[in-house]
Amino acid sequence: MGKEKVSKGGQGVVKNVEILFLTITNREKIMKTILSSIVFLIIISGCATTKPNIENIPTPDTQSVLLTLKTRYDLAETMRTLVNFKLENQGKTNEVRGYLNYAKPDKLSIFVMGPFNEPRVITTVVGESLRMYFVAENELIEDKLTDIVMKTLFNVDLRVSDIRSAIFANPFLDGNTDNLKIESYGNQYMITRPSGQNDYSEEILISAKDTTINKWRIKNASGKLIQEITFSKYRDISGILRPLKAVVYRTDDLTKITIESIDPDVNVKLADDIFELSIPEDAKIYKLSDLKMKEPLSE
């Protein structure tokens, strides 16, 4: 590996990002914010539902809803956007901003910037391979981004497969499409299904007007809300409806994650080296498990 800190593609992204970012000096906070955003996300308030009114809006069959959502997914091959991440937990708020690139089926890169547009943290995810490089500290964290890793480190009991579903606002990309039930609730539909984990169940609220996902709720066997993702600020981008904002709320640890896209581009050409990470040969390398037993690597 050479001595360059970022790939040429990464430098090009950095130079084009004209925005100041809030600097977070505690690396563990940055890592947790980014990883939480990637897993929930990735990337983007609760409301009471009314009693079912089947006469108000005809209830479609689930296959027509799935087909509409799948068509939108099929139309989008890549995405590039400026993104704001905000993590709120126990009265504390951490915010970072960066540039996110995504390419099907499983490539993701995030460039987190400092107050002078310098790269602070560069993260790449290709398949299950996670690499997170802290530029000033010259330290690299690399590991497999698996469900077990996320549960062990951050007590996040979610599937990594939810990344893609969240980025494209389509919970059905995980293939869990058997045993679906659909009802009409005023101006929206609700699809319920058993979850792929434990004895949980899921509720997916969909706008009847344009078949967009409004909320995605996960409940435990007792009916208690475990997590809710709210999608909003939908915009037509190159003929594809995309939510610009996603808010994730987890009830167990009272964690709220807000992910908001700024001027996203869909189906843009992304250079291969956007998803590659070149680091100095003398960089210190850690596994995620190395961080479990000790304090943050530096302050």
N, C-alpha and C positions, 0 to 999 in steps of 0.2 A: 504494500500500500504506500502511496506517496505521502508527501508532507502537506498537501493541501487540506484545508479545514472543511471545505464543502465542495461538492462537485460543481462543475461549471454551470450545469443546469440550475443548481441551487443558488449560485451567485446571481444568475440572471433573475431569478424570482425575487431575491432579496433586494436588488437594485430597483425593481419596479414597485415595491411596496412602499407607498408614501403615507405612512401613518405612524404615530407615536404609540408606544406600548407601555403599560404599567410594568415596571421591573419587579419581579419577585425574586428575592435573594435566596430563599430557602428552597433548595433543589427538590426536596421531598414534596413540598407543596406543588411545585410545577409538575412533577412527575405524576402525582395523584390527580391533579386537575386534568392533565392531558389524557392519562389512561382512562379515567372515568368518562371523559368526553368521547374517547374513541369507542369504548365499549357501549355506551348508551346512545351515542350519537348521534359518535360518533359525532353525522350528523348530523336537533332541532326539535292550571286552575280548575280546578274542578268545576263542574256544573251539574245541577240536578236534572235528571231525565224526566220527561212527562210520561203519563200513562200511554200504553200503546194505542194508536189510532190507525187501524189498518185502512179505513176508508179515506183518510187524509191523503196518503201517498201510496200508490201501488207498491207492494213489496216485490222486488225482483228476486230471481233465484240467485243463489250464491255464485254460480258459475259466471253469470254476466258481470258481476262485480269483480271477480277475480280476473276475468279477461281484460276489463278496462285497466285495472292496476298493472297487470302484466304487460300490456301494450305500452304503457308509459315507461315501464322499466326497460323493455326491449329497445325503446327509442334512444335511451341515454347510455352511451358507451363510456364517456369520461365526464369529469366535473372539475372545475377549478374555481376557487372562491376565497376571498378574504373571510375570516371567521373570527367571531368573538366567543370565548369560552368563559363562563362564570360558574364557579362552584361555591355554594353556600352551605355551611354546615356548622351547627352549634354556635350560631351568632357570628361566625367568621366568614369573610368573603374573599376569595382569590379570583383574580381575573387575568387572563392572558389573551393576546390576540396574535393571529398568525395567518399563514397562507396554507390552504388545504388543497391537495390534489388527489383525485381518485380515478382509478381506471379499473374496469371490469377485468377479471372477476374479483380480484383480491389484492389490489395494490393501493396503498395509501401513504401519503407523505404530508407532514405538517412542519412548517417553519415558524417557530415562535421567535418574535423579534424583541430587541431591547429598545431603550428610549431614543437611540440614535440610529435606528434602522439596522442595527447590527444583529446577526443571527445569535440568539441566545441558546436555543435548543432546537435540534433537528431530529425529527422522529420519522422513521419509515416502518411500515408494516407491509410485508409481502407474504401472503398466505398466513401461516402461523408465526413467521419470523418477525420479532420486534427488535428494533435497534433505536436507541435514544441517546444522542450525543450532546453533552453539555460543553459548548464551545470554550468558554472562558476557563472552565475547570479542566478541560482536556480529559474528560471521563466519558466512557461509553457504557451504557447498560444494554445488554442484549440477551434475549431469551425467547422462548416460545410463548406466544400470547394465547394461553389456553384457559378454559373455564376454571380448572383447578388452581392455576396461578393466581387468577383474579380473586377467587374465593379465599385463598390462603393469605394473600397480601392485604387485600382491601375489604374483605368480607362482602364481596359483590357476588350475589348468587344469581348470575345471569349468564346466558350463553354468548360466546364470542360471535356466533353466527348472527346475533342480533345487530351487529355492526352494519352489515349490508342492508338489512331490513329497515334500519333507522335512517341511513343515508338516503334511501329512495322512498321513505315514508310508505313502505309496503310490508306489513307484518307477515304476509303470507309467503315471502320468499324462502322461508325455512322449510317449506314443503308440508307443513302441518295444515292440510286442507280437507282431511276426512272429518266427519262428525261436526260439520258447521251448521249453525242454526241462525236464521236471520229474522228480524222483526222491524217494523216501522215505528219510529218514535218521533212524532211531529215532523220536523223537516230533516230528519236524519234516520239512517238505518243503524241497527246494532247487530253485529255478528258475534256470537259467542262460540267458544271452542275450548276443549281441554288443553291445558298447557303441556309442553313437552318436558316439564320438570315437576317432580313431586306430585302432589295432588292439586296443583294450582289450576285455575281456570283463567281465561282471557276474555275481555270485552273490547271489541273494536268498533268505535263509533265513526260513521261515514256520512258525509254530507250527501243528501239526496239530490241536490242541485247539480253537482259536478263530480260526484264519486271521488271525493278526496278524504283522506284519513284525518279526522279531527282529534281523536283520543285513542289511546291504546292502554288498557288497564290490565293489570295482573293481580289476581286475588288468590288467597290461600283457601284451603278446604273449608274454613269457617266463614268464608265470604269477606274476610278483612282485606282491604286494599293494601297491597304490597308495593306496587309501583304504578305510576301513571305518566305517560308521555303525551304531551299536548303539542300538536302541530298547528302552526298558524302562519299568517302572512304569505299565503299562496300567491305565486306569480307565474305567468306564462313566460317560460324561458325557451326560446327556439321551438315553440310549439308544444312544450312539455310543462304541465303544471307541477311546480316545485314549491314546498314550504320553505320560507326563509328563516323560520324560527322554530325551534323545538325546546320544550321545557320538560325536564325529567324530575319527578318528585318521588322519593322513596320514604315511606312512612316509618320504617323501623329505625333508621338512623337520622331521620329528618334532614336528609340531604336533597338539595335542589340544584340541578345543573341546567344552565341555559346556554344553548348553542344558537348563534345567529349568523347567517350568511350575509355578506355584503357584495353586491354586484356579481353573482355567480355566472359562470359560463358553462354551458353544456355542450358536449361533443366537440371540444377543442382538441387540437393536436398537442399531446404531452410527450416531451422527450423522455426516452428511457432512463436517462440519468437523473431525472427528477425523483425517481424511486430508488436510486443508489446512493450510498453514503460512504464517502472516502474520508478517512480520519488519519491523523498523524500516527506514525509507528510507535511512538512512546506513550500513546493514550492508555490510561488505566481502564481495564475492562472488568465489569462486574456482571453477575447474574442477578435477576430480581430476588432470588432467594437469599443472596448475600446481604440484602438490605433489611431483611426481616429481623435479624438478630442484633442489629446495632442502630445507633443514632444516624440521622442523615449524614451523608458523606462529607458535607461541608456546609457552612452557614454563609 
